[in-house]
Amino acid sequence: MSKRDQRRQSLIALATTGTIMNRSRVIDALEALSRMDVGTYGTCIDCNERIANARLDARPEALRCIECQHLHDQYLAA
């Protein structure tokens, strides 16, 4: 198998295993760590309200409260 074919297979594998989504979560986690450093962790980046502890327990990298995340997801889907 040529190097080009190997790269193609690797790219297909990355696309189909959700690696892109995991990368997004890594980026969100790094942003959340940065927000911890400046004291804004746990505050929604859209409405500035406190993110529920249950949400932070489930998704510690969450940048939005559940309501704003829902609106954000709807916007992205449109």
DSSP file (Angstrom, degrees, kcal/mol; ACC not computed):
  #  RESIDUE AA STRUCTURE BP1 BP2  ACC     N-H-->O    O-->H-N    N-H-->O    O-->H-N    TCO  KAPPA ALPHA  PHI   PSI    X-CA   Y-CA   Z-CA
    1    1 A M              0   0    0      0, 0.0     2,-0.0     0, 0.0     5,-0.0   0.000 360.0 360.0 360.0 134.8    0.0    0.0    0.0
    2    2 A S     >  -     0   0    0      1,-0.1     4,-2.2     4,-0.0     5,-0.2  -0.280 360.0-112.7 -72.8 161.2    1.4    3.4   -0.9
    3    3 A K  H  > S+     0   0    0      1,-0.2     4,-2.4     2,-0.2     5,-0.2   0.877 119.1  55.3 -59.9 -38.4    2.0    6.1    1.6
    4    4 A R  H  > S+     0   0    0      1,-0.2     4,-2.4     2,-0.2    -1,-0.2   0.918 107.9  47.8 -62.4 -43.7   -0.8    8.1    0.1
    5    5 A D  H  > S+     0   0    0      2,-0.2     4,-2.5     1,-0.2    -1,-0.2   0.875 110.1  52.9 -64.9 -37.6   -3.3    5.3    0.5
    6    6 A Q  H  X S+     0   0    0     -4,-2.2     4,-2.3     2,-0.2    -1,-0.2   0.918 110.4  47.5 -63.1 -43.2   -2.2    4.8    4.1
    7    7 A R  H  X S+     0   0    0     -4,-2.4     4,-2.6     2,-0.2    -2,-0.2   0.905 110.4  52.5 -64.5 -41.0   -2.8    8.5    4.8
    8    8 A R  H  X S+     0   0    0     -4,-2.4     4,-2.4     1,-0.2    -2,-0.2   0.935 110.3  47.4 -60.6 -46.0   -6.2    8.3    3.1
    9    9 A Q  H  X S+     0   0    0     -4,-2.5     4,-2.6     1,-0.2    -1,-0.2   0.895 111.2  51.9 -62.5 -39.8   -7.2    5.3    5.3
   10   10 A S  H  X S+     0   0    0     -4,-2.3     4,-2.4     2,-0.2    -1,-0.2   0.915 110.1  48.5 -62.7 -42.4   -5.9    7.2    8.4
   11   11 A L  H  X S+     0   0    0     -4,-2.6     4,-2.3     2,-0.2    -2,-0.2   0.903 111.5  49.3 -65.2 -41.1   -8.0   10.2    7.5
   12   12 A I  H  X S+     0   0    0     -4,-2.4     4,-2.0     2,-0.2    -2,-0.2   0.923 110.9  50.5 -62.8 -43.6  -11.1    8.1    6.9
   13   13 A A  H  X S+     0   0    0     -4,-2.6     4,-1.2     1,-0.2     6,-0.3   0.916 110.6  49.1 -61.2 -43.3  -10.5    6.3   10.3
   14   14 A L  H  <>S+     0   0    0     -4,-2.4     5,-1.3     1,-0.2     6,-0.6   0.913 111.9  49.0 -61.3 -42.7  -10.2    9.7   12.0
   15   15 A A  H  <5S+     0   0    0     -4,-2.3     3,-0.4     1,-0.2    -1,-0.2   0.836 115.3  43.0 -67.5 -32.7  -13.4   11.0   10.4
   16   16 A T  H  <5S+     0   0    0     -4,-2.0    -1,-0.2     1,-0.2    -2,-0.2   0.575 107.0  58.5 -94.2  -8.6  -15.4    7.9   11.3
   17   17 A T  T  <5S-     0   0    0     -4,-1.2    -1,-0.2    -3,-0.3    -2,-0.2   0.390 109.9-110.7-100.9   4.2  -14.3    7.4   14.9
   18   18 A G  T  >5S+     0   0    0     -3,-0.4     4,-2.2    -4,-0.4     3,-0.3   0.647  71.4 140.3  81.0  13.2  -15.3   10.8   16.2
   19   19 A T  H  >< +     0   0    0     -5,-1.3     4,-2.5    -6,-0.3     5,-0.2   0.859  69.4  57.4 -59.8 -35.5  -11.8   12.0   16.7
   20   20 A I  H  > S+     0   0    0     -6,-0.6     4,-1.8     1,-0.2    -1,-0.2   0.916 107.4  47.7 -61.9 -41.8  -12.8   15.5   15.4
   21   21 A M  H  > S+     0   0    0     -3,-0.3     4,-2.0     1,-0.2    -2,-0.2   0.913 110.7  51.6 -64.7 -41.9  -15.5   15.7   18.1
   22   22 A N  H  X S+     0   0    0     -4,-2.2     4,-2.2     1,-0.2    -2,-0.2   0.887 106.7  54.2 -62.1 -38.1  -12.9   14.6   20.7
   23   23 A R  H  X S+     0   0    0     -4,-2.5     4,-2.5     1,-0.2    -1,-0.2   0.908 105.9  52.7 -61.9 -41.1  -10.6   17.3   19.5
   24   24 A S  H  X S+     0   0    0     -4,-1.8     4,-2.6     1,-0.2    -1,-0.2   0.905 108.4  50.1 -60.4 -41.5  -13.3   19.8   20.0
   25   25 A R  H  X S+     0   0    0     -4,-2.0     4,-2.4     2,-0.2    -1,-0.2   0.870 108.6  52.7 -65.9 -35.8  -13.8   18.6   23.6
   26   26 A V  H  X S+     0   0    0     -4,-2.2     4,-2.4     2,-0.2    -2,-0.2   0.929 110.2  47.8 -63.5 -44.6  -10.0   18.9   24.2
   27   27 A I  H  X S+     0   0    0     -4,-2.5     4,-2.2     1,-0.2    -2,-0.2   0.921 112.2  49.4 -61.9 -43.6  -10.1   22.5   23.0
   28   28 A D  H  X S+     0   0    0     -4,-2.6     4,-2.5     1,-0.2    -1,-0.2   0.886 109.8  52.2 -61.9 -38.3  -13.1   23.1   25.2
   29   29 A A  H  X S+     0   0    0     -4,-2.4     4,-2.4     2,-0.2    -2,-0.2   0.908 108.9  49.3 -65.4 -41.5  -11.3   21.6   28.2
   30   30 A L  H  X S+     0   0    0     -4,-2.4     4,-2.0     2,-0.2    -1,-0.2   0.896 112.0  49.0 -64.1 -39.5   -8.2   23.8   27.6
   31   31 A E  H  X S+     0   0    0     -4,-2.2     4,-2.3     2,-0.2    -2,-0.2   0.904 109.7  51.7 -65.4 -40.3  -10.5   26.8   27.5
   32   32 A A  H  X S+     0   0    0     -4,-2.5     4,-2.0     2,-0.2    -2,-0.2   0.905 108.2  51.7 -63.1 -40.7  -12.2   25.7   30.7
   33   33 A L  H  X S+     0   0    0     -4,-2.4     4,-1.8     1,-0.2    -1,-0.2   0.906 109.5  50.2 -61.5 -40.9   -8.8   25.4   32.4
   34   34 A S  H  X S+     0   0    0     -4,-2.0     4,-1.3     1,-0.2    -2,-0.2   0.898 108.6  51.8 -62.8 -40.6   -8.0   28.9   31.2
   35   35 A R  H  X>S+     0   0    0     -4,-2.3     5,-2.4     1,-0.2     6,-1.1   0.842 105.6  55.9 -66.1 -32.5  -11.3   30.2   32.6
   36   36 A M  H ><5S+     0   0    0     -4,-2.0     3,-0.7     4,-0.2    -1,-0.2   0.917 104.4  54.2 -61.6 -42.2  -10.4   28.5   35.9
   37   37 A D  H 3<5S+     0   0    0     -4,-1.8    -1,-0.2     1,-0.2    -2,-0.2   0.830 114.4  39.4 -62.0 -33.3   -7.2   30.5   36.0
   38   38 A V  H 3<5S-     0   0    0     -4,-1.3    -1,-0.2    -5,-0.1    -2,-0.2   0.445 115.7-111.3 -99.9   0.1   -9.1   33.8   35.6
   39   39 A G  T <<5S+     0   0    0     -4,-0.8    -3,-0.2    -3,-0.7    -4,-0.1   0.652  89.7 105.3  86.8  15.3  -12.0   32.9   37.9
   40   40 A T    > < +     0   0    0     -5,-2.4     3,-1.7    -6,-0.1    -4,-0.2   0.337  40.7 129.4-109.7   7.2  -14.8   32.6   35.3
   41   41 A Y  T 3  S+     0   0    0     -6,-1.1     3,-0.1     1,-0.2    22,-0.1  -0.368  71.8  27.4 -61.3 137.4  -15.1   28.8   35.2
   42   42 A G  T 3  S+     0   0    0     20,-0.3     9,-3.6     1,-0.3     2,-0.5   0.458  94.3 113.1  89.5   1.2  -18.7   27.7   35.6
   43   43 A T  B <  S-A   50   0A   0     -3,-1.7    -1,-0.3     7,-0.2     7,-0.2  -0.930  74.8-113.1-107.5 129.2  -20.1   30.9   34.2
   44   44 A C     >  -     0   0    0      5,-3.3     4,-1.3    -2,-0.5    20,-0.2  -0.341  15.5-143.5 -60.8 132.8  -22.0   30.6   30.9
   45   45 A I  T  4 S+     0   0    0     18,-2.6    -1,-0.2     1,-0.1    19,-0.1   0.631  96.3  42.0 -74.5 -12.3  -20.1   32.4   28.1
   46   46 A D  T  4 S+     0   0    0     17,-0.2    -1,-0.1     3,-0.1    18,-0.1   0.871 130.4  16.1 -99.1 -49.5  -23.4   33.5   26.5
   47   47 A C  T  4 S-     0   0    0      2,-0.1    -2,-0.1    18,-0.0     3,-0.1   0.523  89.4-129.7-106.3  -6.4  -25.7   34.6   29.3
   48   48 A N     <  +     0   0    0     -4,-1.3     2,-0.2     1,-0.2    -3,-0.1   0.626  63.2 133.5  65.4  15.7  -23.2   35.0   32.2
   49   49 A E        -     0   0    0      1,-0.1    -5,-3.3    -6,-0.1    -1,-0.2  -0.540  67.6 -87.1 -88.1 162.2  -25.3   32.9   34.5
   50   50 A R  B     -A   43   0A   0     -7,-0.2     2,-0.4    -2,-0.2    -7,-0.2  -0.480  39.2-125.2 -68.9 134.8  -23.9   30.1   36.6
   51   51 A I        -     0   0    0     -9,-3.6    14,-0.1    -2,-0.2     5,-0.1  -0.681  37.2-101.7 -79.6 133.0  -23.7   26.7   34.9
   52   52 A A     >  -     0   0    0     -2,-0.4     4,-2.2     1,-0.1     3,-0.4  -0.228  21.3-128.3 -57.6 140.2  -25.5   24.0   36.9
   53   53 A N  H  > S+     0   0    0      1,-0.2     4,-2.7     2,-0.2     5,-0.2   0.865 109.2  58.8 -58.1 -37.2  -23.3   21.8   39.0
   54   54 A A  H  > S+     0   0    0      1,-0.2     4,-1.9     2,-0.2    -1,-0.2   0.896 107.3  47.4 -60.6 -39.0  -24.9   18.7   37.5
   55   55 A R  H  > S+     0   0    0     -3,-0.4     4,-3.3     2,-0.2    -2,-0.2   0.924 112.4  48.2 -67.3 -43.9  -23.9   19.9   34.0
   56   56 A L  H  < S+     0   0    0     -4,-2.2    -2,-0.2     1,-0.2    -1,-0.2   0.842 109.7  53.7 -66.4 -31.7  -20.4   20.6   35.1
   57   57 A D  H  < S+     0   0    0     -4,-2.7    -1,-0.2    -5,-0.2    -2,-0.2   0.910 116.5  38.2 -64.8 -41.3  -20.2   17.2   36.8
   58   58 A A  H  < S+     0   0    0     -4,-1.9    -2,-0.2     1,-0.3    -1,-0.2   0.871 136.8  16.9 -77.6 -38.1  -21.3   15.6   33.5
   59   59 A R    ><  +     0   0    0     -4,-3.3     3,-2.6    -5,-0.1    -1,-0.3  -0.720  64.5 179.9-137.2  82.1  -19.3   17.8   31.2
   60   60 A P  T 3  S+     0   0    0      0, 0.0   -18,-0.1     0, 0.0    -1,-0.1   0.731  83.6  59.4 -59.4 -20.2  -16.6   19.7   33.1
   61   61 A E  T 3  S+     0   0    0     -3,-0.1   -29,-0.1   -29,-0.0    -5,-0.1   0.431  76.1 134.5 -86.7   2.2  -15.5   21.4   29.9
   62   62 A A    <   -     0   0    0     -3,-2.6   -20,-0.3    -7,-0.2   -11,-0.1  -0.257  31.8-178.0 -57.2 132.4  -19.0   22.9   29.4
   63   63 A L        +     0   0    0      2,-0.1   -18,-2.6   -22,-0.1     2,-0.3   0.525  65.8  49.2-105.1 -12.6  -18.7   26.6   28.4
   64   64 A R  S    S-     0   0    0    -20,-0.2   -20,-0.1   -19,-0.1    -1,-0.1  -0.924  84.4-110.3-128.3 151.6  -22.5   27.2   28.3
   65   65 A C     >  -     0   0    0     -2,-0.3     4,-2.7     1,-0.1     5,-0.2  -0.302  46.5 -99.9 -67.1 166.1  -25.5   26.5   30.5
   66   66 A I  H  > S+     0   0    0      1,-0.2     4,-2.1     2,-0.2     5,-0.1   0.865 122.3  51.6 -62.0 -37.2  -27.8   23.9   29.2
   67   67 A E  H  > S+     0   0    0      2,-0.2     4,-1.9     1,-0.2    -1,-0.2   0.937 113.6  42.6 -66.1 -46.6  -30.3   26.4   27.9
   68   68 A C  H  > S+     0   0    0      2,-0.2     4,-2.6     1,-0.2    -2,-0.2   0.855 112.1  54.8 -69.2 -34.3  -27.7   28.4   25.9
   69   69 A Q  H  X S+     0   0    0     -4,-2.7     4,-2.8     2,-0.2    -1,-0.2   0.910 106.9  51.3 -63.8 -40.3  -26.0   25.2   24.7
   70   70 A H  H  X S+     0   0    0     -4,-2.1     4,-2.1    -5,-0.2    -2,-0.2   0.929 112.0  46.1 -61.3 -45.4  -29.4   24.1   23.3
   71   71 A L  H  X S+     0   0    0     -4,-1.9     4,-2.3     2,-0.2    -2,-0.2   0.899 112.4  51.3 -63.3 -40.6  -29.8   27.5   21.5
   72   72 A H  H  X S+     0   0    0     -4,-2.6     4,-2.4     2,-0.2    -2,-0.2   0.918 109.8  49.1 -61.9 -45.7  -26.2   27.2   20.2
   73   73 A D  H  X S+     0   0    0     -4,-2.8     4,-1.8     1,-0.2    -1,-0.2   0.882 110.5  50.8 -63.0 -39.2  -26.8   23.7   18.9
   74   74 A Q  H  X S+     0   0    0     -4,-2.1     4,-1.2     2,-0.2    -1,-0.2   0.911 109.6  50.8 -64.7 -42.0  -29.9   24.8   17.1
   75   75 A Y  H  < S+     0   0    0     -4,-2.3     3,-0.5     1,-0.2    -2,-0.2   0.921 111.0  48.1 -61.1 -44.4  -28.1   27.7   15.6
   76   76 A L  H  < S+     0   0    0     -4,-2.4    -1,-0.2     1,-0.2    -2,-0.2   0.832 110.3  52.6 -66.0 -31.5  -25.3   25.4   14.3
   77   77 A A  H  <        0   0    0     -4,-1.8    -1,-0.2     1,-0.2    -2,-0.2   0.717 360.0 360.0 -77.4 -20.2  -27.9   23.0   12.9
   78   78 A A     <        0   0    0     -4,-1.2    -1,-0.2    -3,-0.5    -2,-0.2   0.488 360.0 360.0 -74.3 360.0  -29.7   25.7   10.9
